[in-house]
């Protein structure tokens, strides 16, 4: 396992700046420790909680920017839906409503994976939103619930610092 270290001073300042900043300190430290790129090899250097946090970061960034269609189109479907991310959210982090949503979107991903992952022009990509409106409610629910989920994740990290990094 990689040793992840965060500075107490950075953590204290980030905590004052809000939950997203607090989580970002850990996300940045984890990404830095694995050379900035998550690969099959670097995944083995992280523990389950560190991986779950990186999955959350990817999910949040993609869905907040362009919804689940963007997440899938950008190739993150297998990373989010084939890993035990939703299971970890439910069993370890106790964020059941997000986990349930991911299982439901996983089903949609399996049903529509091929056309959503296909290379296309910008116009063809934008048309995907009209062609697959079944993702709209999930996008809206994610955006609506993201602040509460971020808060739950920040509390989990705060209560389990040793699972994420050494604070110096």
Backbone as a printed PyTorch tensor [residue, N CA C, xyz], in Angstrom:
tensor([[[  0.8290,  -1.1890,   0.0000],
         [  0.0000,   0.0000,   0.0000],
         [  0.8720,   1.2500,   0.0000]],

        [[  0.4210,   2.2300,  -0.7430],
         [  1.1070,   3.5200,  -0.7740],
         [  0.8700,   4.2480,   0.5460]],

        [[  1.8950,   4.9600,   0.9730],
         [  1.7430,   5.8080,   2.1390],
         [  1.2450,   7.1650,   1.6630]],

        [[  0.1140,   7.5560,   2.1620],
         [ -0.4870,   8.8380,   1.7980],
         [ -0.3310,   9.7440,   3.0100]],

        [[  0.1970,  10.9460,   2.7840],
         [  0.4110,  11.8920,   3.8750],
         [ -0.2410,  13.2180,   3.5250]],

        [[ -0.9130,  13.7900,   4.5070],
         [ -1.4660,  15.1390,   4.3480],
         [ -0.9620,  15.9980,   5.4950]],

        [[ -0.7990,  17.2660,   5.2150],
         [ -0.3350,  18.1830,   6.2490],
         [ -1.5150,  18.6380,   7.1000]],

        [[ -1.3100,  18.6310,   8.4060],
         [ -2.3450,  19.0650,   9.3370],
         [ -2.7690,  20.5010,   9.0510]],

        [[ -1.8090,  21.3420,   8.7020],
         [ -2.1310,  22.7510,   8.4210],
         [ -3.0390,  22.8750,   7.1960]],

        [[ -2.7700,  22.0840,   6.1450],
         [ -3.6170,  22.1030,   4.9500],
         [ -5.0120,  21.5920,   5.2700]],

        [[ -5.0500,  20.5600,   6.0720],
         [ -6.3190,  19.9520,   6.4540],
         [ -7.1550,  20.9210,   7.2860]],

        [[ -6.5120,  21.6050,   8.2130],
         [ -7.2220,  22.5740,   9.0510],
         [ -7.7940,  23.7110,   8.2150]],

        [[ -6.9920,  24.2340,   7.2900],
         [ -7.4660,  25.3130,   6.4240],
         [ -8.5980,  24.8210,   5.5260]],

        [[ -8.4440,  23.6350,   4.9610],
         [ -9.4680,  23.0930,   4.0680],
         [-10.7800,  22.8680,   4.8180]],

        [[-10.6840,  22.4160,   6.0570],
         [-11.8920,  22.2030,   6.8600],
         [-12.6490,  23.5150,   7.0540]],

        [[-11.9090,  24.6020,   7.1900],
         [-12.5520,  25.9150,   7.3240],
         [-13.2080,  26.3540,   6.0160]],

        [[-12.6240,  25.9030,   4.9030],
         [-13.1320,  26.2840,   3.5830],
         [-14.3530,  25.4720,   3.1580]],

        [[-14.6230,  24.3700,   3.8360],
         [-15.8130,  23.5770,   3.5060],
         [-15.4880,  22.1210,   3.2190]],

        [[-16.5520,  21.3570,   3.1010],
         [-16.4210,  19.9020,   2.9420],
         [-15.7150,  19.5060,   1.6510]],

        [[-16.0220,  20.1890,   0.5700],
         [-15.3620,  19.8530,  -0.6970],
         [-13.8550,  20.0810,  -0.5980]],

        [[-13.4660,  21.1750,   0.0090],
         [-12.0320,  21.4660,   0.1750],
         [-11.3710,  20.4350,   1.0820]],

        [[-12.0620,  20.0680,   2.1510],
         [-11.5600,  19.0520,   3.0720],
         [-11.3070,  17.7330,   2.3260]],

        [[-12.2820,  17.2910,   1.5670],
         [-12.1210,  16.0420,   0.8070],
         [-11.0370,  16.1760,  -0.2530]],

        [[-10.9430,  17.3580,  -0.8610],
         [ -9.9720,  17.5470,  -1.9410],
         [ -8.5320,  17.3800,  -1.4550]],

        [[ -8.2630,  17.7160,  -0.1950],
         [ -6.9170,  17.5090,   0.3540],
         [ -6.5470,  16.0280,   0.2570]],

        [[ -7.4650,  15.1610,   0.6250],
         [ -7.2050,  13.7250,   0.5670],
         [ -7.1470,  13.2200,  -0.8650]],

        [[ -8.0600,  13.6860,  -1.6780],
         [ -8.0870,  13.2730,  -3.0890],
         [ -6.7840,  13.6620,  -3.7690]],

        [[ -6.3370,  14.8880,  -3.5660],
         [ -5.0780,  15.3410,  -4.1720],
         [ -3.8900,  14.5230,  -3.6770]],

        [[ -3.8580,  14.2320,  -2.3790],
         [ -2.7440,  13.4640,  -1.8110],
         [ -2.7290,  12.0390,  -2.3640]],

        [[ -3.8940,  11.4430,  -2.4990],
         [ -3.9740,  10.0820,  -3.0470],
         [ -3.5240,  10.0820,  -4.4990]],

        [[ -4.0390,  11.0150,  -5.2730],
         [ -3.6570,  11.0810,  -6.6920],
         [ -2.1600,  11.3440,  -6.8470]],

        [[ -1.6320,  12.2200,  -6.0230],
         [ -0.1890,  12.5060,  -6.0790],
         [  0.6320,  11.2530,  -5.7500]],

        [[  0.1970,  10.5020,  -4.7710],
         [  0.9320,   9.2970,  -4.3590],
         [  0.9820,   8.2300,  -5.4520]],

        [[ -0.0250,   8.2280,  -6.3250],
         [ -0.0340,   7.2290,  -7.4040],
         [  0.4180,   7.8250,  -8.7360]],

        [[  1.0560,   8.9660,  -8.6690],
         [  1.5990,   9.5760,  -9.8760],
         [  0.5570,  10.2750, -10.7320]],

        [[ -0.5830,  10.5850, -10.1500],
         [ -1.5990,  11.3410, -10.8600],
         [ -2.5110,  10.5450, -11.7630]],

        [[ -2.1890,   9.2730, -11.9720],
         [ -3.0030,   8.4820, -12.8910],
         [ -3.4410,   7.1820, -12.2410]],

        [[ -4.7210,   6.9350, -12.3280],
         [ -5.2770,   5.7110, -11.7830],
         [ -5.2440,   4.6370, -12.8670]],

        [[ -4.4590,   3.6130, -12.6320],
         [ -4.3410,   2.5000, -13.5670],
         [ -4.6190,   1.2080, -12.8060]],

        [[ -4.6490,   0.0930, -13.5230],
         [ -4.8310,  -1.1980, -12.8520],
         [ -3.7390,  -1.4130, -11.8070]],

        [[ -2.5240,  -1.0170, -12.1420],
         [ -1.4020,  -1.1860, -11.2150],
         [ -1.5260,  -0.2790,  -9.9930]],

        [[ -1.8400,   1.0030, -10.2130],
         [ -1.9030,   1.9230,  -9.0780],
         [ -3.1180,   1.6480,  -8.1930]],

        [[ -4.1680,   1.0620,  -8.7700],
         [ -5.3310,   0.7070,  -7.9460],
         [ -4.9510,  -0.2850,  -6.8550]],

        [[ -4.0200,  -1.1600,  -7.1490],
         [ -3.6160,  -2.1650,  -6.1630],
         [ -2.8020,  -1.5550,  -5.0360]],

        [[ -2.3480,  -0.3240,  -5.2100],
         [ -1.5520,   0.3550,  -4.1980],
         [ -2.4080,   1.1390,  -3.2030]],

        [[ -3.7270,   1.1100,  -3.4170],
         [ -4.6360,   1.8590,  -2.5610],
         [ -5.5450,   0.9010,  -1.7970]],

        [[ -5.9960,   1.3490,  -0.6410],
         [ -6.9560,   0.5230,   0.0980],
         [ -8.3720,   0.8080,  -0.4050]],

        [[ -9.3310,   0.0610,   0.0860],
         [-10.7160,   0.1730,  -0.3930],
         [-11.2990,   1.5650,  -0.1530]],

        [[-11.0080,   2.1590,   0.9840],
         [-11.5460,   3.4870,   1.2660],
         [-10.9420,   4.5530,   0.3560]],

        [[ -9.6560,   4.4620,   0.0960],
         [ -9.0090,   5.4140,  -0.8100],
         [ -9.5870,   5.2900,  -2.2200]],

        [[ -9.7990,   4.0470,  -2.6650],
         [-10.3890,   3.8210,  -3.9930],
         [-11.8140,   4.3620,  -4.0410]],

        [[-12.5640,   4.1330,  -2.9820],
         [-13.9430,   4.6100,  -2.9360],
         [-13.9840,   6.1350,  -3.0170]],

        [[-13.0670,   6.7900,  -2.3490],
         [-13.0140,   8.2470,  -2.4020],
         [-12.6720,   8.7280,  -3.8120]],

        [[-11.7490,   8.0540,  -4.4880],
         [-11.4280,   8.4390,  -5.8660],
         [-12.6070,   8.1800,  -6.7960]],

        [[-13.3300,   7.0960,  -6.5670],
         [-14.5420,   6.8330,  -7.3590],
         [-15.5570,   7.9480,  -7.1510]],

        [[-15.7540,   8.3420,  -5.8890],
         [-16.6800,   9.4400,  -5.5930],
         [-16.2510,  10.7000,  -6.3330]],

        [[-14.9700,  11.0150,  -6.2910],
         [-14.4760,  12.2270,  -6.9440],
         [-14.7640,  12.1860,  -8.4410]],

        [[-14.4990,  11.0670,  -9.0730],
         [-14.7580,  10.9190, -10.5100],
         [-16.2510,  11.0280, -10.7930]],

        [[-17.0440,  10.3080, -10.0210],
         [-18.4980,  10.3530, -10.1930],
         [-19.0110,  11.7790, -10.0550]],

        [[-18.6140,  12.4370,  -8.9980],
         [-19.0840,  13.7930,  -8.7220],
         [-18.6850,  14.7560,  -9.8380]],

        [[-17.4300,  14.7210, -10.2300],
         [-16.9460,  15.6350, -11.2770],
         [-17.6960,  15.4280, -12.5860]],

        [[-17.8390,  14.1900, -12.9910],
         [-18.4810,  13.9010, -14.2750],
         [-19.9760,  14.2170, -14.2580]],

        [[-20.6780,  13.7650, -13.2300],
         [-22.1330,  13.9490, -13.1960],
         [-22.4910,  15.4160, -12.9760]],

        [[-21.7580,  16.1160, -12.1430],
         [-22.0550,  17.5320, -11.9200],
         [-21.7890,  18.3590, -13.1840]],

        [[-20.8680,  17.9120, -13.9990],
         [-20.5090,  18.6480, -15.2110],
         [-21.4210,  18.2950, -16.3920]],

        [[-21.7440,  17.0030, -16.5340],
         [-22.4980,  16.6150, -17.7220],
         [-23.4210,  15.4360, -17.5400]],

        [[-23.6650,  15.0480, -16.3150],
         [-24.6030,  13.9650, -16.0580],
         [-24.0090,  12.5830, -16.2750]],

        [[-24.8490,  11.5940, -16.0710],
         [-24.4040,  10.2120, -16.2130],
         [-24.0450,   9.8710, -17.6570]],

        [[-24.6960,  10.5310, -18.6140],
         [-24.3430,  10.2830, -20.0140],
         [-22.8960,  10.6960, -20.2620]],

        [[-22.4870,  11.8300, -19.7400],
         [-21.0880,  12.2470, -19.9040],
         [-20.1510,  11.2670, -19.2150]],

        [[-20.4880,  10.8620, -18.0010],
         [-19.6600,   9.9100, -17.2640],
         [-19.4390,   8.6480, -18.0940]],

        [[-20.5190,   8.1280, -18.6470],
         [-20.4390,   6.8970, -19.4430],
         [-19.6880,   7.1500, -20.7410]],

        [[-20.0160,   8.2220, -21.4190],
         [-19.3620,   8.5280, -22.6960],
         [-17.8550,   8.7220, -22.5220]],

        [[-17.4590,   9.3080, -21.4190],
         [-16.0340,   9.5410, -21.1690],
         [-15.2960,   8.2910, -20.7030]],

        [[-15.9750,   7.1570, -20.6730],
         [-15.3170,   5.8880, -20.4060],
         [-15.2520,   5.4830, -18.9450]],

        [[-15.9820,   6.1600, -18.0810],
         [-15.9210,   5.8440, -16.6530],
         [-16.9570,   4.8180, -16.2040]],

        [[-17.7780,   4.3280, -17.1160],
         [-18.7760,   3.3240, -16.7540],
         [-18.1810,   2.1220, -16.0370]],

        [[-17.1710,   1.4740, -16.6330],
         [-16.5880,   0.3150, -15.9450],
         [-15.9820,   0.6730, -14.5880]],

        [[-15.3330,   1.8250, -14.4800],
         [-14.7080,   2.2370, -13.2210],
         [-15.7460,   2.4140, -12.1190]],

        [[-16.8820,   2.9930, -12.4610],
         [-17.9150,   3.2510, -11.4670],
         [-18.7950,   2.0260, -11.2400]],

        [[-19.1980,   1.3480, -12.3080],
         [-20.2010,   0.2980, -12.1920],
         [-19.6450,  -1.1190, -12.0510]],

        [[-18.4220,  -1.3580, -12.4800],
         [-17.8580,  -2.7100, -12.3630],
         [-17.0400,  -2.9080, -11.0940]],

        [[-16.6310,  -1.8350, -10.4830],
         [-15.9230,  -1.9160,  -9.2100],
         [-16.9450,  -2.0130,  -8.0820]],

        [[-16.5380,  -2.4220,  -6.9090],
         [-17.4950,  -2.5330,  -5.7950],
         [-17.7900,  -1.1880,  -5.1270]],

        [[-17.7990,  -0.1320,  -5.9090],
         [-18.0420,   1.2150,  -5.4060],
         [-19.3980,   1.3340,  -4.7160]],

        [[-20.4680,   0.9470,  -5.4070],
         [-21.8150,   1.0670,  -4.8210],
         [-21.9400,   0.2020,  -3.5730]],

        [[-21.3410,  -0.9570,  -3.5940],
         [-21.3770,  -1.8450,  -2.4260],
         [-20.6530,  -1.1960,  -1.2430]],

        [[-19.5010,  -0.5900,  -1.5090],
         [-18.7440,   0.0820,  -0.4390],
         [-19.5440,   1.2490,   0.1320]],

        [[-20.1970,   2.0050,  -0.7390],
         [-21.0090,   3.1280,  -0.2610],
         [-22.1150,   2.6340,   0.6660]],

        [[-22.6960,   1.5130,   0.3430],
         [-23.7900,   0.9680,   1.1300],
         [-23.2920,   0.3140,   2.4150]],

        [[-22.3850,  -0.6310,   2.2920],
         [-21.9770,  -1.4600,   3.4330],
         [-20.9970,  -0.7710,   4.3750]],

        [[-20.0280,  -0.0330,   3.8260],
         [-18.9810,   0.5480,   4.6570],
         [-19.2800,   2.0030,   5.0310]],

        [[-19.7750,   2.7690,   4.0800],
         [-19.9510,   4.1990,   4.2930],
         [-21.3870,   4.5480,   4.6500]],

        [[-22.2930,   3.6000,   4.5270],
         [-23.7090,   3.7460,   4.9050],
         [-24.4200,   4.8880,   4.1650]],

        [[-24.1110,   5.0180,   2.8760],
         [-24.7810,   6.0040,   2.0340],
         [-25.6680,   5.2120,   1.0670]],

        [[-26.7420,   4.7040,   1.6190],
         [-27.5850,   3.7410,   0.9140],
         [-28.3250,   4.3320,  -0.2830]],

        [[-28.7940,   5.5640,  -0.1750],
         [-29.5550,   6.1390,  -1.2830],
         [-28.6800,   6.3660,  -2.5220]],

        [[-27.4510,   6.7800,  -2.3440],
         [-26.5320,   6.9120,  -3.4730],
         [-26.1980,   5.5410,  -4.0410]],

        [[-25.9630,   4.5810,  -3.1730],
         [-25.6780,   3.2220,  -3.6230],
         [-26.8320,   2.6750,  -4.4560]],

        [[-28.0460,   2.8560,  -3.9670],
         [-29.2360,   2.3850,  -4.6840],
         [-29.3220,   3.0430,  -6.0600]],

        [[-29.0680,   4.3560,  -6.1200],
         [-29.0890,   5.0620,  -7.3960],
         [-28.0680,   4.4710,  -8.3590]],

        [[-26.8710,   4.1940,  -7.8630],
         [-25.8310,   3.6600,  -8.7330],
         [-26.1970,   2.2820,  -9.2780]],

        [[-26.8520,   1.4590,  -8.4710],
         [-27.3060,   0.1610,  -8.9720],
         [-28.3520,   0.3480, -10.0770]],

        [[-29.2300,   1.3180,  -9.9230],
         [-30.2420,   1.5840, -10.9490],
         [-29.6040,   2.1190, -12.2300]],

        [[-28.6650,   3.0460, -12.0970],
         [-27.9850,   3.5980, -13.2740],
         [-27.1090,   2.5240, -13.9180]],

        [[-26.5630,   1.6290, -13.1220],
         [-25.7810,   0.5080, -13.6500],
         [-26.6210,  -0.2970, -14.6400]],

        [[-27.8690,  -0.5410, -14.2990],
         [-28.7650,  -1.2770, -15.1900],
         [-28.9540,  -0.5130, -16.5010]],

        [[-29.1750,   0.7840, -16.4150],
         [-29.3040,   1.6070, -17.6260],
         [-28.0150,   1.5840, -18.4460]],

        [[-26.8840,   1.6250, -17.7670],
         [-25.5870,   1.5750, -18.4550],
         [-25.4730,   0.2700, -19.2360]],

        [[-25.8170,  -0.8330, -18.6170],
         [-25.7240,  -2.1200, -19.3070],
         [-26.6410,  -2.1620, -20.5310]],

        [[-27.8220,  -1.5900, -20.4050],
         [-28.7900,  -1.5970, -21.4970],
         [-28.3840,  -0.6800, -22.6510]],

        [[-27.6420,   0.3700, -22.3640],
         [-27.3630,   1.4080, -23.3720],
         [-25.8820,   1.6720, -23.5760]],

        [[-25.0670,   0.8160, -23.0780],
         [-23.6290,   1.0430, -23.0400],
         [-23.0140,   1.3180, -24.4140]],

        [[-23.3090,   0.4730, -25.3610],
         [-22.6440,   0.5720, -26.6650],
         [-22.8430,   1.9330, -27.3420]],

        [[-24.0840,   2.4000, -27.5060],
         [-24.2270,   3.7130, -28.1750],
         [-23.7020,   4.8780, -27.3430]],

        [[-23.7500,   4.7660, -26.0300],
         [-23.2770,   5.8690, -25.1860],
         [-21.7550,   5.9660, -25.1450]],

        [[-21.0760,   4.8550, -25.3480],
         [-19.6130,   4.8550, -25.2940],
         [-18.9610,   5.0530, -26.6640]],

        [[-19.7430,   5.0320, -27.7090],
         [-19.2290,   5.1540, -29.0750],
         [-18.6350,   6.5360, -29.3070]],

        [[-17.5320,   6.5830, -30.0530],
         [-16.9580,   7.8730, -30.4530],
         [-17.9690,   8.6200, -31.3090]],

        [[-18.0440,   9.9330, -31.1020],
         [-18.9940,  10.7190, -31.8750],
         [-18.5630,  12.1760, -31.8990]],

        [[-19.2440,  12.9220, -32.7410],
         [-18.9820,  14.3530, -32.8200],
         [-19.6350,  15.0430, -31.6160]],

        [[-19.3380,  16.3000, -31.4380],
         [-19.9480,  17.0670, -30.3450],
         [-21.4680,  17.1230, -30.5040]],

        [[-21.9400,  17.3220, -31.7300],
         [-23.3870,  17.3620, -31.9670],
         [-24.0320,  16.0160, -31.6640]],

        [[-23.3840,  14.9330, -32.0750],
         [-23.9180,  13.5920, -31.8000],
         [-23.9300,  13.3250, -30.2950]],

        [[-22.8900,  13.8060, -29.6100],
         [-22.8580,  13.6440, -28.1590],
         [-24.0130,  14.3950, -27.5170]],

        [[-24.2310,  15.6230, -27.9000],
         [-25.3090,  16.4160, -27.3170],
         [-26.6750,  15.7740, -27.6050]],

        [[-26.8060,  15.1250, -28.7360],
         [-28.0670,  14.4560, -29.0860],
         [-28.3420,  13.2590, -28.1740]],

        [[-27.3040,  12.7040, -27.5620],
         [-27.4960,  11.5690, -26.6490],
         [-28.4250,  11.9230, -25.4940]],

        [[-28.3730,  13.1820, -25.0540],
         [-29.2290,  13.6090, -23.9480],
         [-30.7060,  13.5210, -24.3250]],

        [[-31.0170,  13.8010, -25.5920],
         [-32.4010,  13.6890, -26.0640],
         [-32.7800,  12.2350, -26.3230]],

        [[-31.8220,  11.4490, -26.7790],
         [-32.0930,  10.0570, -27.1150],
         [-32.2290,   9.1670, -25.8810]],

        [[-31.6540,   9.5830, -24.7630],
         [-31.6630,   8.7630, -23.5450],
         [-32.1590,   9.5720, -22.3460]],

        [[-33.4250,  10.0020, -22.4040],
         [-33.9610,  10.8330, -21.3170],
         [-34.1140,  10.0720, -19.9950]],

        [[-33.9870,   8.7480, -20.0270],
         [-34.1190,   7.9550, -18.7960],
         [-33.0370,   8.2890, -17.7730]],

        [[-31.9850,   8.9880, -18.2010],
         [-30.9330,   9.3910, -17.2730],
         [-31.2490,  10.7180, -16.5800]],

        [[-32.1910,  11.4810, -17.1180],
         [-32.4840,  12.8290, -16.6120],
         [-32.8300,  12.8490, -15.1270]],

        [[-33.7200,  11.9770, -14.7070],
         [-34.1330,  11.9710, -13.2990],
         [-32.9660,  11.6400, -12.3750]],

        [[-32.0810,  10.7620, -12.8330],
         [-30.9060,  10.4110, -12.0210],
         [-29.9280,  11.5870, -11.9410]],

        [[-29.7640,  12.2810, -13.0610],
         [-28.9040,  13.4740, -13.0470],
         [-29.4530,  14.5090, -12.0640]],

        [[-30.7560,  14.7500, -12.1600],
         [-31.3870,  15.7390, -11.2730],
         [-31.2700,  15.3250,  -9.8100]],

        [[-31.5220,  14.0620,  -9.5350],
         [-31.4400,  13.5680,  -8.1510],
         [-30.0140,  13.6660,  -7.6310]],

        [[-29.0420,  13.3860,  -8.4850],
         [-27.6460,  13.4820,  -8.0530],
         [-27.3220,  14.9260,  -7.6790]],

        [[-27.6690,  15.8440,  -8.5520],
         [-27.3670,  17.2570,  -8.2950],
         [-28.0700,  17.7370,  -7.0240]],

        [[-29.2890,  17.3140,  -6.8370],
         [-30.0510,  17.7120,  -5.6560],
         [-29.4470,  17.1500,  -4.3700]],

        [[-28.9720,  15.9210,  -4.4290],
         [-28.4680,  15.2470,  -3.2220],
         [-26.9670,  15.3730,  -3.0070]],

        [[-26.2520,  15.8960,  -3.9870],
         [-24.7860,  15.9610,  -3.8980],
         [-24.2900,  16.6560,  -2.6390]],

        [[-24.8580,  17.7890,  -2.2330],
         [-24.3450,  18.4230,  -1.0150],
         [-24.4750,  17.5260,   0.2220]],

        [[-25.5810,  16.8310,   0.3530],
         [-25.7680,  15.9380,   1.5070],
         [-24.8100,  14.7520,   1.4300]],

        [[-24.6200,  14.2070,   0.2310],
         [-23.6940,  13.0840,   0.0820],
         [-22.2580,  13.5220,   0.3480]],

        [[-21.9020,  14.7060,  -0.1220],
         [-20.5690,  15.2290,   0.1600],
         [-20.3670,  15.3710,   1.6610]],

        [[-21.3840,  15.8480,   2.3440],
         [-21.3040,  15.9870,   3.7980],
         [-21.1290,  14.6220,   4.4650]],

        [[-21.8880,  13.6310,   4.0350],
         [-21.7670,  12.2900,   4.6110],
         [-20.3700,  11.7230,   4.3680]],

        [[-19.8550,  11.9260,   3.1760],
         [-18.5250,  11.4120,   2.8460],
         [-17.4670,  12.1400,   3.6670]],

        [[-17.5830,  13.4370,   3.7880],
         [-16.6250,  14.2000,   4.5900],
         [-16.6360,  13.7360,   6.0380]],

        [[-17.8100,  13.4720,   6.5870],
         [-17.8930,  12.9650,   7.9620],
         [-17.2460,  11.5820,   8.0800]],

        [[-17.4790,  10.7310,   7.0920],
         [-16.8670,   9.4060,   7.1200],
         [-15.3420,   9.5260,   7.0990]],

        [[-14.8350,  10.3570,   6.2090],
         [-13.3830,  10.5480,   6.1210],
         [-12.8530,  11.1080,   7.4310]],

        [[-13.5160,  12.1140,   7.9680],
         [-13.0760,  12.7400,   9.2110],
         [-13.0550,  11.7410,  10.3700]],

        [[-14.0190,  10.8550,  10.4040],
         [-14.0950,   9.8580,  11.4770],
         [-13.1510,   8.6780,  11.2600]],

        [[-12.5740,   8.5770,  10.0710],
         [-11.7080,   7.4460,   9.7260],
         [-10.4330,   7.9160,   9.0220]],

        [[ -9.8460,   8.9860,   9.5240],
         [ -8.6740,   9.5910,   8.8710],
         [ -7.5870,   8.5770,   8.5540]],

        [[ -7.3530,   7.6660,   9.4880],
         [ -6.2660,   6.6960,   9.3260],
         [ -6.4680,   5.7760,   8.1190]],

        [[ -7.6850,   5.6520,   7.6290],
         [ -7.9520,   4.8250,   6.4520],
         [ -7.5950,   5.5580,   5.1520]],

        [[ -7.4070,   6.8580,   5.2400],
         [ -7.1710,   7.6670,   4.0640],
         [ -5.7560,   8.2130,   3.9620]],

        [[ -5.1920,   8.5920,   5.1040],
         [ -3.8560,   9.1930,   5.0690],
         [ -3.3060,   9.3290,   6.4850]],

        [[ -2.0180,   9.5750,   6.5250],
         [ -1.3690,   9.9490,   7.7750],
         [ -1.3320,  11.4690,   7.8120]],

        [[ -1.7670,  12.0280,   8.9190],
         [ -1.7840,  13.4770,   9.0700],
         [ -0.5360,  13.8890,   9.8430]],

        [[  0.2400,  14.7750,   9.2380],
         [  1.4900,  15.2420,   9.8830],
         [  1.4770,  16.7420,  10.0090]]])
